[in-house]
């Protein structure tokens, strides 16, 4: 009888030890999550979403950086690039995490800040686009100096000259149009582009240029889309 009581006591003690260890481990994990979450300011919280075509977009936050995950029932991908966001009370929000701009049948277009107004001013001056394929096989690609997206077309500028580029992200065919007179490039490559619009196979561009007296003038042009 004494032997049975002794064995029961040993089992009870060992069982309690295992349970305590499990709870301690679980509490450690919860604390880690809390620490990671509270280090993120409210202004930098990124919102997960489901697009109109059913694509699920998630922002993964790890070690102070964001990654983007997207997919549906047929695929799921995570972009390996890391993005940061920080809120400074004196200068404002420095949010360099890409945001969804538009969606086509086969692609998602995200945009992100390329340049800010200055090293002490987070106001965006130039953007770039990231095209995420809605499948597991096609490659992701980026285009700097993003101007606009219109259905399957992506419009972007050129820092070296007065060219405007157009790419069909479904077919990957591209076209370049030359703006004459050239846009005012004094501050940034695309700031003078005031409006772009695509109707059918016609690209409309409204932009600012300089006349012979270096005064700003407004120019409107249309181009045939050949892609």
N, C-alpha and C positions, 0 to 999 in steps of 0.2 A: 504493500500500500504506500509506504514512504517513497519507494522507487518511482511509482506512478506519479505521485504528486511532484517529485523532483523533475521528472521528464516534462510534465505539463508546464511547470514554471519556466523551464528553459525555453520551450517553444513559445510561450507567451512573451517572454522578454525579447527573443529574436524577432518575433512578428512585430512588436512595437517599434523596434529599432528600424526595420525596413520601412514602415509607414512614415516615421519621422523623416527619414532620409528622402523619401519621395516628395513629401510636402515641402521640405527645404529646397529641393531642386526646382520644384514648380514655382515657389515664391521667388527664387532667383531669376527665373525666366521672366516672370511678370514684372519684376523690378527693372530688368534690362529694357523691356519694352517701354515702360514708363519713362525711363531716363532718355531713351532715344526719341520719344514723342515730345516730351516737354522741351527738348533742345530746339525744336522747330517752332518759330514764331507763327502766330496766326496768319500774318500776311503772306507767308510762304507755303501755306497748306495748298496742295494741288488736288483738284477734284477729279475722281474717277468718273467715267461717263460711258454711256452706250449710245453709239451714233444712230442716225435715222435708218441706216442699213443693217443695224444689228451688230456692229463691231464693238467689242468691249475694250476699253482703254483704261489701263491701271498705271498709276504712278507708284513705283516702289522706292521707299526711302530707307537707305542703308548708310550708316557711317557718315551722315551729313550730306549725302549726295542722292540725287534722284536718277532712276532709270525708268524707261517707258516700256510697258508690256501691252501688246494688242493681239486680238484674235477673236475667233468665234468657235463654233462647234467643230469646224474642220481643221483648224490650225491655231497655234499660239506661238508668238515670238517675243523676245526681249532684246531691245537695242542695247549694245554693250557700252555706248557712250554714257558718261556720267555728267550730270548737270547740277549747278548750285543755285541757291537762292538765299539772300540775306537781307534783313531789314536793319537799316541804320537810322537812328533817330534824327541825326543831323542832316543826312543827305537823302534818305528815302529808301524805296524798295529796289533792290538789285536782283531782279528775277530773270535768271538765265535758263529757265526750264521751258522747253518747247511746248507750244499750245496748238491744238487742232485748229486748222484753218478751213479745210474743206475735205470732201470725200467724193471719190468716183466709184465706179463699179469695181475696179481692181486695185485702187490705191487710196491711201490717206495722205493728205498734205499737212504737215506741221510747219509752223514758223517759229523762229527764235531770234533774239537780238544779236546782231552782228557787231554794230558799233553803238556806243552811247554818245550823248552830246559832248561829254568831256570826262576826264578821269574822276571828277568830283560830282558829276551829274548823271544819274541813272536813266534820264529820259532817252528812249530809243531814237536813234538816228537812221540806222540801216538794219535790215533784217536778212535772214537767209531762210531757205525752205529745205525741209527734209521730206522726201517721198518714201513712205512706208508701203511696200506691196502687201496686199491682202492674201498672201499665200506663204508657203514655207520655202520656196525655191528662188524667187527673184531677188535681186540685190537692191539694197537701200542706196539712194543717192541724194546728194545735197546740191543746191544751187544758191550761190551768194548773190546779194543785192536783189532780193525778192521785191517785186513790185505788186503783183496781183495774181490771183488764180481765177479762172473762169471755166467752169465745167472741167473738161479734160486738159485744158491748156494752163501752162505755167509761164508767167511773164517775169523776166528779170533783166537787170541792167548790166553794164560793163564798166568797171572802174578805169579802164584804159582809154576809152573812146566814147563816141556818142551812139553806139549801137544798142539796140534793144533786142533781146533774145526771146524766142517763143519756142516752147517744147510741148509736144503732145505726150503726156505722161503715160498714155495707154499704148501708143505705137512707138514711142521714143524718138520720133522724127522731130527735127528742129529746124528753125528758120531764123534768120537775122534780118532786121530792118534798120536802115540808116536814117537818123533824124537830121534833117537839114532845114533851117539853120540848127546848129548843134545846141543841145540844152545847156543851161547854166550849171556848170559843174564846180562852181567856186566853193561850195560847202560840202557836198557829198554827191556821189554818182547818180542817185535816184531822187533826191529831194525835190528837184524841179519837175518831176513827173506828177502832174496834178490829178490825172484821171486816165484810166484805161478801161476799155469795154470791148467785148467781142459779141458780134451779132452775126450768126451764120458763119460765113467765111470772110468777114471783114473785121479788122482790128482798128479801133479808134483810139488815138492817143492825144491827150491835151497836156502840153508842157510849157515851161517858161524858158525863154531864151533872152539874149541881150542884143540890143540894136547897136548901131554904129556909135552911139553916145554912151554905151554901156548901161542903158536903162532897160529894165525888165519889160518884156513883151510876152503876150500869150500866143501860142501857136497851136493849131488843131490840124491833125493829119489823119488820113485813113490809109490802110494797107490791105492788100489782098492776102489772105492766108492760103498758103500753098501746101500745107502739110495736113 
